[in-house]
């Protein structure tokens, strides 16, 4: 379970809280638990929780939750019980939506985000899962914990954020074959599979690839902020709709039989409706 605290958020009405629950479900959570933090009526100077689920918590559990979140009277706690990655993604998005001012309001506040985890969870087989991709260089100070505590290993990756909008991201890439093989092994990619899928890369490393990295800037997002637009599609010359369709060209369009043959593809016939009996 993960939780975030919104200072002063306890004043939110039930309609706003219900909207947050629905938004969490839209983001992929099974649900969202909200708790208002109030001054206790039973003990002077103490805090209490007001929530439909608060009655299911013991006094010790309430106290532990208040301590862990650093809550104060008047705050709102939002909790998601799900796997680690899903809970963090949902609450992270809610945190942005709750704390981000309208894009047309100033001032502009920049923030560098560093020390991302190299792995951010375990799969069904207990293997680490890459937080970004398996080619990000681990932090050199954390290599000694790679085999014993992989989830504590930091990646040399970074993001630049402006008022809650990600303007760009990048990383230092792995340039050593031995480190790349350790990352593959941690992800369950054996030596034979790694050579088959990424032999071209491992071979380049063995010949001596230099340290390298990069940073990709989202110019459209920067223009949207400067223009005071909440929707990035307002500043894109030829935007796609949310369904991925292009209103200008009408794409995607059906491919000709010749083009399908060239690509080695064939269309799957539509399923027969349960109300329509098969012909013949």
Secondary structure, 3 states (H helix, E strand, C coil): CEEEEECCHHHCCHHHHHHHHHHHHHCCCCCCEEEEEEECCCCCCCEEEECCCHHHCCHHHHHHHHHHHCCCCCCEEEEECCCHHHHHHHHHHHHHHHHCCCCCCCCCCEEEECCCECEEEECCCCCEEECCCCCECECHHHHHHCCCCHHHCEECEEEEEECCEEEEEEEEECCCHHHHHHHHHHCCCCHHHHHHHHHHHHHHHHHCCCCEEEEEECHHHHHHHHHCCCCHHHHCCCCECCCCCECCCCCCCCCCHHHHHHHCCCCCCCCCCCCCCCCC
